[in-house]
Amino acid sequence: MSDSVAINVTGMKCGGCENSLNTKLSALKGVLAVKASHLDKRVDVEFDSAQLDVEDIEDAIIEAGFKVE
């Protein structure tokens, strides 16, 4: 089953940060689509809830060096 979530993220300062976070989250098994925006200070993620949950996504964001609000 496909779910989507918008997570507020701080620490992204540029397009490079967006790319880094997009790459990190896209590598997670079950992530279907990712769109990070440093201007909006958030990341939108579409994912398969049978394979991972929001906490897994938030953990990956923190692991990438950003903060979840």
ABEGO torsion letter per residue (X at the ends): XBBBBBBBBBGBABAAAAAAAAAAAAABBGBABBBBBAAAGBBBBBBBAAABBAAAAAAAAAAAGBBBX
